[in-house]
Amino acid sequence: MLQVSEILRVKGNTLFTASPETQVVQALETMSTHDIGSLVIMDQGKLVGMLTFRELIRHVNNNHGAVGATPIRAIMESKPVSVTPSTDANTLQRLMLDNHCRYVPVMEDGVLLGVISFYDLAQAIVAAQKFENSMLKAYIRDWPDEKPTRVAD
């Protein structure tokens, strides 16, 4: 069974975080510069929120296109769903769908290890399916020939 730890291993471990007091305009700049869809919000080493393009769009819309000097704390998702490295891909997928979230932090013993996006999950599932298909095809190709047995008259 595919686990979150395997997805992180393939994805890499570049992390982007911000504090709750960081201004939204700075978060936009970081997300734009690094072409990322989320920031993990940490306060004194603890996960306290997630900021994604969904919260940013809502904020900009509510402020008629202005970003202002708003701190991330005012708009972030303050109770993000998180998983551990041992969480399996099926559970992660169900959590993402049930909670309507595209980005999920991976935590272990209070330490942030990474973020899995819905795209990362889909890419990992497709890769796992391709591998499984190739193994099945190799198995079928190497199927031993069976000689027909003759029934005595």
C-alpha positions in Angstrom: 0.0 0.0 0.0 1.3 3.4 -1.0 2.2 5.6 2.0 2.6 9.4 2.5 6.3 8.8 3.3 6.9 7.4 -0.3 5.1 10.4 -1.9 7.3 12.8 0.1 10.4 10.9 -0.9 9.6 11.3 -4.6 8.4 14.9 -4.2 11.4 16.2 -2.2 11.5 18.2 1.0 11.4 21.8 0.1 9.1 23.5 2.6 7.6 27.0 2.6 6.2 28.3 5.8 5.1 31.6 7.3 4.1 32.9 10.7 0.5 34.0 11.5 1.7 37.6 11.7 3.2 37.7 8.2 1.3 40.0 6.0 -0.8 38.5 3.3 1.0 40.6 0.6 4.3 38.8 1.6 2.6 35.4 1.4 1.3 36.3 -2.1 4.9 37.2 -3.1 6.4 34.0 -1.7 3.7 31.8 -3.3 4.0 33.6 -6.6 7.8 33.6 -6.7 8.1 29.9 -5.8 5.0 28.8 -7.8 3.3 27.1 -4.9 -0.3 26.9 -3.9 0.0 26.9 -0.1 2.0 28.0 2.9 2.1 26.1 6.1 1.6 28.5 9.0 3.8 27.8 12.0 3.9 29.6 15.3 6.7 28.7 17.8 7.4 25.4 15.9 3.7 24.4 16.0 1.3 24.0 13.1 -1.4 26.6 13.5 -2.8 27.0 10.0 -2.7 26.7 6.2 -2.9 29.4 3.7 -3.9 28.4 0.2 -5.0 30.2 -2.9 -8.6 29.6 -1.8 -8.2 31.8 1.3 -6.3 34.4 -0.8 -9.0 34.6 -3.4 -11.7 34.9 -0.8 -9.7 37.7 0.9 -9.1 39.6 -2.3 -12.7 39.3 -3.2 -13.9 40.4 0.2 -11.7 43.5 -0.1 -12.7 44.4 -3.6 -9.3 43.5 -5.1 -7.2 45.0 -2.4 -4.8 42.9 -0.3 -4.0 45.5 2.4 -1.8 45.0 5.5 -3.8 42.0 6.8 -1.9 39.4 8.7 -2.2 35.8 7.6 -3.9 34.9 10.9 -7.0 36.8 9.8 -7.6 34.6 6.7 -5.8 31.3 7.2 -7.5 27.9 7.7 -6.9 27.6 11.5 -7.7 23.9 11.8 -5.9 22.2 8.9 -6.2 18.5 8.4 -2.7 16.8 8.7 -1.4 13.3 8.3 1.7 11.3 9.3 4.2 9.7 7.1 2.6 6.3 7.7 -0.8 7.4 6.5 -1.8 5.4 3.4 -2.7 7.0 0.1 -6.3 5.9 0.2 -6.8 7.5 3.6 -5.1 10.7 2.4 -7.3 10.8 -0.6 -10.5 10.3 1.4 -9.4 13.1 3.9 -8.7 15.5 1.0 -12.0 14.8 -0.6 -14.1 14.8 2.6 -12.4 18.0 3.9 -12.3 19.7 0.5 -8.6 20.5 0.8 -5.9 20.4 -1.9 -2.9 20.6 0.5 -2.2 18.6 3.6 0.7 19.0 5.9 2.7 15.9 6.9 3.6 16.0 10.6 5.5 13.6 12.8 5.9 14.2 16.5 5.0 17.8 16.0 7.6 18.3 13.3 6.6 19.4 9.8 8.0 17.0 7.2 6.3 18.3 4.1 3.1 19.1 2.3 1.2 16.8 0.0 -0.9 18.4 -2.7 -3.8 16.7 -4.5 -1.5 16.8 -7.6 1.3 15.0 -5.7 -1.2 12.3 -4.6 -2.6 11.9 -8.1 0.9 11.7 -9.6 2.0 9.1 -7.1 -1.2 7.0 -7.7 -0.7 7.0 -11.4 3.0 6.0 -11.0 2.1 3.2 -8.7 -0.6 2.0 -11.1 1.9 2.1 -14.1 4.4 0.1 -12.0 1.7 -2.5 -11.1 0.5 -2.7 -14.7 4.1 -3.3 -15.9 4.6 -6.0 -13.3 1.4 -7.7 -14.3 2.3 -7.6 -18.0 5.7 -9.0 -17.3 4.1 -11.8 -15.2 1.7 -12.6 -18.0 4.4 -12.5 -20.7 6.5 -15.0 -18.6 3.5 -17.3 -18.0 4.8 -20.9 -18.4 3.5 -22.8 -21.4 1.2 -25.6 -20.5 1.4 -28.6 -22.6 -2.0 -30.1 -23.2 -2.4 -33.4 -21.5 -3.7 -36.3 -23.6 -6.5 -38.3 -22.3 -5.9 -42.0 -22.9 -8.5 -43.7 -25.2 
